Amino acid sequence: MKAPQAEKIVTQLEKHGDVRIDNYYWLKDREDPKVIDYLNQENAYYDEMTAHTKDFQKSLFEEMKARIKEDDESVPYKYNGYWYITRYEKGKDYPVYTRKKESLEANEEILFDCNEMAKGHSYFKLVGLNISLDNKLVAFGVDTVSRRKYTIQIKNLETGLVYPEKIETTTGGSTWANDNETLFYTRKDEETLRSDKIYKHTLGEDTTNDSLVFTEEDETFGTTIYKTKSKKYLVIASYSTLSTEYQFLNADNPHGTFKIFQKRERGLEYSVSHFEDHFYIVTNKDKATNFKVMKTHEDATSQHHWQDLIPHRADVYVEDFDIFKDYYVVSERSNGLNELKIVRWDGGDAYYLPFDNETYTAYVSVNVDFDTEILRYGYTSLATPSSTIDFNMRTKEKEVKKEQPVLDNTFDKSNYIEERLWATADDGTKIPISLIYKKGLKKDGKNPIMQYGYGSYGATIDPYFSTTRLSLLNRGFVYAIAHIRGGQYLGRPWYEDGKMFNKKNTFSDFIAISKHLINENYTSPEHLYAMGGSAGGLLMGAVINLAPELYNGIIAAVPFIDVVTTMLDDSIPLTTGEYDEWGNPNNKDSYEYMKSYSPYDNVGAKEYPNLLVTTGVHDSQVQYWEPAKWVAKLRELNTGNNKILLHTNMETGHGGASGRFEALKETAEDFAFLLDLEGVNE
């Protein structure tokens, strides 16, 4: 079957006296039948070109599904007199949310059975479950389109009745005041989907009467609202890439006026927690690049009152701060590794939890109760299934409450090797790599490697266990996570060195890792594969423009690929809030730098690797037309004969399929694409 060739219709895009020619700009109109027809042609081509792997995809799906315990449930946690549990039933795609009063032996109350709620919808997502203080009501958000526009409703947990009022175009999250009848929520702009307004709704009233509490006027900021763990304050947060601002109000007085905590200043970031009569602040104040912890009395919250609790350390990044009655817990990162420090408020004890390898992830889990000695945390590594652990901070005893089950009799973590390597970037910087492979690997250059990367927004891809990944490892693949600049694996400076006018470091770091793996004979260009999604898809587009010869195949999922055009269009969701991440191309220097790496603008006449590009027609984060345009341009200019495939899910958005096992089918398609390139079909 011949590959579709998108029609070329010249569109001239002019900025700063520079003219870019976009022959595929017309693909932006999702209402145009010609556009939908083209996407369907691409899907038909994808189906034809992968038809020989369909049976293999099915067997991979069944293999991955068989490792997952279908009738599974979460570790219960107690909140305000109830134990809350999420469980899955055999053969069903969606969770069931339940609770039990006081005792785990009590009768189960079903809050929501998402399997029933999802009937008749090709996509379904329930978010933002928020229980009132009297335990009688729950607010929740539902999206059935995958556009991340949630409708909030309220359910009476005593009668089971879902009230008729519907609050449209929200984030899905909400917060009850302490009167059990006033609900605060965040609304999104209909077009840009920016979270820009806080409203309050009174139970039983028409939603058209909801009061506007706050509007975030600055288009580079978003806003949200929550209640402190102490239950004393409602907090409105305004956030951007470089600045934050908080307002607070006593939750017993929902009709009062919110008070500014500390007025926003460009470059000042802070977050707040409350305990007794003080607020605790994680902040970069006073040039604390890696952040520090400060405290201030609740009656004096402006920054000149703040006092250091944990001073800034250049080699330790403070990620989070959790408060208990007798202890506080600091989540830190040192040399790329997670550390959890436990400290008594009275100064009587302070220590770190011990972890013993270099490819693990540890994190504070669900801890909603103040008055407890138990810290619940999670632990996983590339070879270790995720565990939920209860740790007694006084006795230092730990209890593994649950380890992720792997229903595969052949799985034994001791059969896999975990390593952390360091590559050298073009500027001499050492770039870490976490990787895993099956024992017996020979460094002969013939091993297939899947190299995964992201590298934006300060998001760190930590080493984690995956049951699906076993399907690659057991067929001889090495899996490598590239901890490139743009994330925060090595602290906040690692992020600063991979954004704005340092963005190209992200791409050159990834390429340096690829070259290192080849030079060390883990693999060769004939067997090296790479994958990234969203901003990681931009990474994929950039590296194959810069070094296509290093890779045999690339998977770019929902890729942010047309950087300049998108960042010039402030009607597109996310654009204005991201000027501090990518730059504002309305400024000439940002425009020129962005254009110099934007994957779509830099497609050239060269031999590109085999390529699988995936997108969703309802994607609100990266619009479907970016990958569609990119594939059309790659097809036009590619000088080789490798496959270039576009698969558009016509029913979903940025996150892909919503069902528990539907998502596995997408993973099976990705893996079959890779394995087929390696000549593996069983």
N, C-alpha and C positions, 0 to 999 in steps of 0.2 A: 504494500500500500504506500502510495506517495505521500510524503509529509505535507500537511496543509501549508499554503503560502498566504499569509495575510495580505490583503490589499494594501498597497502603499498610497497613502493620501498625505501629501506634504502639508505639515503645519509648521509655521515659523514661530519660534518662541524667543522673544527678544528681552534682554535685561542688561543694563549697564553697557549698552552699545554692542553687546555680544549676541549673535543670532545662532540658536541651535535649531537644527532641523529634526523634527520628530515625525517619521512617516507612519507611526502607529498610534498617534494621539487619539484617533477616532475610537479606539477600543474602550475609552473611558465611559461611554454611554451604555449603562447596563439596561436601559429601556429600549435600545435599538435592537430589533430582531436580528439584524446582521451581526451584531456583536455576539449575541447568544448562539447564533448559528456557527460562528467561528469557534467559540468555546466547545460547542458540541462536536465539531469536526476534530478538534484537538483531542477530545476525550475518545472519539472513535479511533483515532490514530494510536493513541496510547493503548487502548484495548487490543488493537491489532498487533502492535509491536510487542506486547507482553502476553499475548494469548498462549504462547508455549510455556509460560510460567504459571498459568492459572491454577493448575492442579497442585503445583508446588506451593503457591500462595495459600491454598486451602490447607495443605498439610502443615505448613508453618503456623498458620492460625491455630489449628487444632493442637499442635505441639505447645505453643505458648499458652493457650487457654488451659491445657491440661496441667500446667504447673501452678495454676492459681486456684486457691481454695475458694470454691464458688459460694459455699454457705459460710461466710466469714463475718466477723464482727470486730469493731474497734475495742480498745481497752476502755472500760467505763471511767468517766470522771464525774466527780460530785460537784454540784453547783446549787447553792441556795435550797438544800433539802432534797434534791433529786439527783439520781444517777443517770447520766446521758450516754446512750449507746447508738452507734451507727452500724447497721448490719446489712449483709447481702444474702439473698436467697438463691439457691441453686437454679441455674438456667435463666436468671433474670439480670437485666442490664444495669439497673439503677438501685441506689441505696434506699433503705428503710430507716427513718429516724425515730428513735424510741426513747422512753425514759421510765424509771422506776422510782417510786417514792421511798426515800430514806434507806431502804435495804435492797440489795441485789436479788433478794428472794421475793420481793414484792411483785405484784402483777405488772405486766408490761403495758405501758400506754403507747400506742402508735401515734406519733406526731404527724408524720407524713410517709406515705408509701409512694415513692417517686415512680415506681413501675406503673401504678394506676394513673398517676397524674400525667405521665408521658404518653399515654395511649392516644393515638391519632396525630402525634407530632413526630416529624423526622428528626427533630432536635429538641432536647429538653435539658434545662439546667435550673436547679433550685439553689439559692444562695441566701446568706444574710439572716439565718434563723436567730431571732432575738426575743427572748422570753421576758415578760414583764416581771417586776419585782414580787408581785403576789402569786406568780406561777400560773396565772389563769389565761393569759393571752400569749400568742406568738405572732410576730410579724415576719414575713418572708418575701423573697423576691423570685420571680420566675421569668426566664427568657426562653421562648420557643422558636426563635429565628436565628440565634447565634450572632446577633448584632450588638450584644452587651447593653441592650436597653431593657432593663428589668421592670416588671410591674409588681409593685408591692401590694400585698393584701394582709389581712389580719384574721387569725383563726382563734375561736374560743375553745380552749382546751378542756373545758368542763362539759360543753355541749357538743363539740365537734363541728360546730357551725362556722363556715367561712363567711365573714361579713361581706356585704355587697360592694363596699367601696373599693375602688381600684386606683392606685396611684401610678401613673404611667411615666415612662422615660426617666427612670432612676438608676442609681448604681446597684440597687438591690439591698443595700445595707440600711439599717435604721437603728434608732436608740430610743428606748422608753425613758421618760422622766420617772421620778420615784412616785408619782401620783397614780401610775398604772393606767392612765388614759391619754396622756400626751405623747405623741410619737414624733420624733425628729428624723428627717431623712434628707438625702442629697439628690437633687434633680440634675439631669444632664441637658446641655444645649441640644436641641433637636437635630441640628445639622453637624456641628463639630464634635458632638458627644463629650465636650469638656464638662466636667463636674463643677458647676459654677454657682449653684444656689442651694441654700439650706432652708427647708420649710418645716413647719410643725403642724401636725394633724391632731384634731381632737376626736377621740373615739365616738363613732355614731354620727358625726357630722358629714355633710357633703364635702368631698375633696376639693371642690371649687372654692370652698371657704378657707382652705388652708392658708396659714399666715406665712408670709415671706420673712424669714429671720435674718438672712445674710445673703448678699450677692458678692461674689468674687469678681471684681471689675477688671482686674489685671488678666489679660488673655494668656499670659505665660504661667498662671497659677491655676491649680485645681483646689477643691475644698471637700472636706468630709466632716462627719461628727461622730463622736463616740462618748462613752461614759468611762470614767476612771475605774480601775480595779477596786478602789475603796468605796465605790458607788456614791461618793459625795458630790462629784462634779460632772457636768456635761461639758465637753470640750469640742470646739470647732477648730479644725486644723486647716490652714491654707499652706499649700506646698508648691514649690517649683524645684528645678534642678539645683539651684544655688541658695535658696532662701526658704525659711519657714516662718509662720506666725500662728500663734494660738490665742484663742479666746475661751474664757471659762465662765460657768454659771452654776450655782448650787442646784443640784438635781431635784431638790425639794421645792424649788421655786421656778418652774419651767416657763412662767410668763414674765420673768424678770429680764434684765438687760445683761447681755454677755459683756465681760470685761476683757480688754486686751491684756495678755500675759506679758509679752514683750513685742513691741512694734517691729515689723519686718525691716530688716536691713539687708541689702544685697551682700551675699557672701556669708551671712550669719545663719547657720542651721542649728536647730535644736528640737528636741522632743521631750515631752514631760510625762512624769508619773507622779502619783500622789500617795502619801502615807502620813497618817496622823495629821500634824499641822504644817507639814512641809511638802513642797514639790521637789522632785529630783529630775535633773536635766542632763540629757546626753547632748553634748554640743561641741562645735568647733570654735567656740569663742576664744579670743586671744591667740589666734593663729594655731589652734590645736588641730593640726591637719588630720591626725588619726583619732580625734575626738577624745573627750574626757567627761567625767561625771561631776556635776555641781549640784548644790542644794540651795533652796531659799524658802523663807517662811511664806505661807499662803497669803498673807496680807501684804507682802512686799515682793512682787514678782518681776519687776523690771531688772534688766541685766546688771545694773550696778550694785544690786543686792546679792547677786549670786556668789557662792563660795565654793571653792574646790572641795570635792569629796575624794575623787580619784584623779590625780593630776595627769596631764598629757604625757605620753611616752612616745618617742619617735619610732620605736620598733614594735609597738603593740597597738593594734586597731581595736577600739571599743565599738562593738556592734550593737549591744543591747544591755538592758538593765532591768532585772525582775525583782520585785519586792515581796517579802513575806513578813510575818509578824516579828520573828526573831532574827531573820537573816535577809541578806540581799545577795543576788547572784549576778555576776558580770559575765556577759558573753564577749569573749575577746578573740583576736586572731593574731598569731605570732608566727612569722616565717611561713605563712600560708595555712597554718594548722589551727583548727578550732580549739579554744580552751574555755572551760567553765570554772570561774573562781567563786567560791562560797565564802561569805564573810558574815560573822555575827555583828548585829548592830552595836552590841555592848563592847566590841573589840576583843572578845574572848577567844575567838578562833577565826582563822582565815587559811584557806587551802585550795588547791586546784584538784579537780577530778583527774585521775591518771588515765591517759590513753597511750597506746603502745605501738602505733605504726604511723606511716606517712601518707596513707591513702584512705583516710577515714573522714567521716563527717559526724560531728556531735552538735546537738542543738537543744535548747530548752523547749519542751513540748507544752501541752495544755496544763496551765497552772492557774486556775481561776480563784483559788481559795487563799486568803491571807493567812489564816490561823492554822498553819500546818507545818510540821517539820519535814514533810516529804517534798522533794523536788522531783518532778517527772521530766525526764529528758529522753531524747532519741539518739540512737547510735547506728551507724551503718558504715560499710566500707565497700570497695569495689567487689570484694569476694564475700562479704558478710551481710546476710539479709538484715533488713531494718529491725531494730529492737526498740521496744518501749520499756523504759526502766524507771522504777521508783527508788529514789535514793534518800535515805534518812540522813538529813544534814547534821543531826546530833550524834548518832551512833556510827555514822559512815557505813552503814550496811545498805546493800542494794538488792533489789528484787527485780528480776527480768519478768515483767508482766506479760510480755508477748514478743515472740520473734516471728517475723514474717514467714509464713509457711511456704515451702517450695515443694510442691507435689511432684517430685521427680526422684525416683529411687536412686538414680545415678549421680545426683548432685552431692558433692562433697567439697566444701570450701578449700580443703587442703590440696585439691587437684589443680588449683589456680595460683598463679604467681602475680603479686601486686608489686609495682615499682613506682618510685618517683624519680624522674630524670630531669636534667636541666640542659636546655639548648641555649646557644648563644645568639642573640639578635644582632642585626647589622650594626647597632651602636654599642655593642659589647655587653648589653644587659642580659642577665641570666633569666631564661624563661622556663618556668616549671611545667612538667607534664606528668599526669597521673595515668598509669596504664595497667591493664590486666590481660593475661593470656593463660592458656592452659599449659600445664607442665609439659616438658619435653620439647619446647620450642627450640628450633635451630635458627641461629642468626645467619641465615644464608641468603638473605635478600628476597626470599620467595614468599614470605608470609603476608597475607592480606591484612591491611590495617584500616580500621575505621577511625579517623581522626575527627573529633567533635569539638566545635568551638562556638562561642557567642561574642563576648568581648565588648559589651556596651552597657550604658546606664549604671555602671558599678555593680551589675549583677554577677555574682560569682557562681560558677558551675563547680560545685564541690563533688568529690568522689562519692558515688552512691551505688548501691546494689540494684540490679535490674534482672528480673526473671526472664524478660524477653531477650535481653542481651545474650543470655546463655545460648540462644539459637545461632548466634554468630561465633561465640567463643568455642563452642563444641564442634564447629566446622572449620576451625583453624584460624579464625580471625583474632587479631589483637585489637583491643579497644583502647583508644587514647583520648584523654581530655586535655585540651590545650588551654592552660591557664594564662591567657594572653592579656596584655594591657587593655584597659577599658572595663575590666572587672575589678574586684577589690580583693583578689586572692592574697596579694602581698600588701594590703592596706590601702588607705585612701589615695596616697600618691600614685599607686598602680592604676587607679581609675583616671586621675587627672592626666596621666601620661598617655592616655588612650582615647581622648575625646577632643572635640573642637579642632584646633590646629595641630593636635598631636594624633589625630585619628589614624593616620597611616601606620603608626606603630602597631596597631591591632593587626593589620594585614601582614606586615613584614614579620611580626612575631610568629604568626601562624605558619608562614612559609619557612621561617627558620626552624620551627619544630619539624616540619615535613622533611626538610633537608637533613636534620639531625637523625631522624628515624631511618632515613635512607643511608646516610653515611655510617651509621652504627650497624648496618645490615639487618635491621629488623624487617625491612621491606625494600621495595624498589618502586619506581614510578609505574611499572606495569601492574602493581598490586596495591597501590595507595589510593584510598578513598577518603572523602571528607564530607561532613554534613553540618549544616547549621540552619536555624529557623528564625524568621523575622529579622531582627538586626543581625543575627547569625547568618541569615540568607544574604544580607548585604556583604558580609565577610566572604561568603562563598563566591559571590559575583566579582568581588575585588581580586581575590587570589587567582581566579582562573583568567582574569585579564592580565595579571602580573606574571603568573608562572603556570600556564596551562599544562606544560610538559611534565609537571610533577605528579599529576593525578590521572588515574584511569577512569574514575567515576566520581560524580558529585551529586549529593541530594540537597536541594535548596527548598526548604519548606516555608511557605508564605513569606517569600523574601522581600525585604525592603530594598528595592533595587534601583528605583528612579529617584535618587535623593534630591537632586536640584529642583525638578519640577514639583515634587511633592512638598518640599519645604517652602516653595514659593506660593503654594496654594493654601491660604489660611482658612479655607472652608472645610478642608479635610480634617477628620478627627486626629487629634494629637499634635498637629503641626506647631501651633504657637507655643505650646508648653515644652517644646523640644529645642528651642533656639539655643539654650545653654548646653545642650548635648552635642548638637551638630554644627551650630552656628546659624545666623540669620542671613540667608542669601540676598536679602534686600540690601545688605552691606556688601560692597564689591569684593573686599578681601575674603569674606566667607564664601561668597559665590564662586570665586575663582578656585579656592582651595577645595570646596565641595565638588566642583565640576572636574577637578583633576583626578578624583578617585571614584566618583559616582559610577557604579557598574554599567548602567544603561548607556550613559554618555561615553563610556570608554570601550564598548564592544568594538573589536577590530577584525581585520581579515587575518585570522589565525586558526590553528587547529585546536578546537576546544575538546575537553574530555567528554565522555558519556555523561549525560545530564538528565536527572529527573527533577522536575520543578512541580511543586504542589501548591494549590491555593484553594480558597473557598469564595464563592460568589458573594456571600454576605459579610465577608471580612470587614470589620470596622477598624482594625489596627493597621493592616497593610491592604490597601484596596486591590482587588483581583487583577485590575488592569496593569499593575506594575509587572508581575511575573508574566502576564500574557504578552505585553509589549516586548519584554526582554527576550522571551522565546522567539517571537517573530523576528527580532533583529539578529539574534544569534543564528537563526536558520539562514537569514539573508547573507551573512558575512562569514560564517564558518567555512574554513577551507578543507576540513577533513570529512570523514564519513561516520563519525561516532553518532550515537543516538542522542537526540535532543527531544525530550518528552515533556509535555505539559498535561497534568491531571488536575482538573478543576472539579471540586465537590460542589455541585449545583444546589446543595441544601444546607451547607454549613458555613461557618466563618473562621476566625483566626485560630481557634482552639481545635478545629477538626471535629470529628464525630463525638457525640456526647455520651453515648452508651459505653458501659464498662468494656464490653467485648467488641463493639463496633470500632473502637479506637485500635484494638489489636489487629483488625483487618488492615488498617492503614499501615501499621508497623510491618505486617507480613508483606505488603506490597513493596515497601521500602527495602526490606531484607532480601526479597526475591530478586529485586533489581540488582542489588550488589552481588549476591551469590551467583546469579546468572552470568555476570561479567567475569566471575572467577571460574565459570564452567561447572558450578555446583548446582545440581538440580534435585537433590534429595537430602 
